[in-house]
Amino acid sequence: AMDLGRMKADRAVEPLMNLLSKDSSAIVRDGAARALGLIAARRSLNALIYAAQADNDRDVRHSAQFAIEVIRTNLRGN
């Protein structure tokens, strides 16, 4: 997931959002949130906002919130 994020692989946004919302592993969800932040696609904001508020893992919530901040900063810069 992180490699896809570093590559800014836009085609990976939907699969990563799916992992973020449905994977049973907090480690996988955390990696998906981080990768979505690196890709910084606006369309991932809703999934990240939901994860930041509702995920049962503190690290996932933190990573999702950080990804939201990164994306919003990028949107303001454009």
Secondary structure, DSSP 8 states (H G I E B T S, - for coil): -HHHHHTT-GGGHHHHHHHHHH-S-HHHHHHHHHHHHHHT-GGGHHHHHHHHHH-S-HHHHHHHHHHHHHHHHHHHH-
